[in-house]
Amino acid sequence: MSDDELDDLKPDPVRFFDLVYGGRFGNAPDTHDGFTYRGRGPFQLTFKDNYKRIGEDLVGNPDLINDITIGAQTVVAYIDDRYDGPGWQAMKDCVGFNTPGIAARKNALREQLLASGEFA
């Protein structure tokens, strides 16, 4: 895409998310699924297939994930579905991408949490 095309796309969230997320992981091509199933909730659940896996009627009403109780349940269901323990690395692997920068940030946050003694 040219810079001009990107600049034209940026102010339109429907077009933007349809381009970024459309036609992948259960989002049907040539629909607004990319926008409809964009990142929401406490950890930005994305893609129709992920919305289906959680168990609530999130496909029929994706904004439900923004409810604090349903959002928390979604986090637990998502991790439960993907966690192949044991240990911190398995937990990190089940939640999102782990490029070197992201993995380092997750590790730093974990160290900060452990140092706080809050969950000792």
Number of C-alpha atoms within 10 A of each C-alpha: 6 7 8 8 9 11 11 12 15 12 10 10 13 16 16 17 20 22 16 12 24 25 17 14 13 17 22 16 14 11 12 18 21 29 21 22 27 22 17 16 19 15 15 15 21 19 24 23 14 16 23 15 15 19 13 16 13 19 19 10 12 20 14 17 25 15 12 12 10 16 20 16 15 24 19 12 15 20 15 13 12 13 16 13 12 8 9 10 12 13 16 17 16 17 14 13 10 14 9 9 9 12 16 12 13 14 15 12 12 13 11 11 13 12 11 10 8 7 7 7
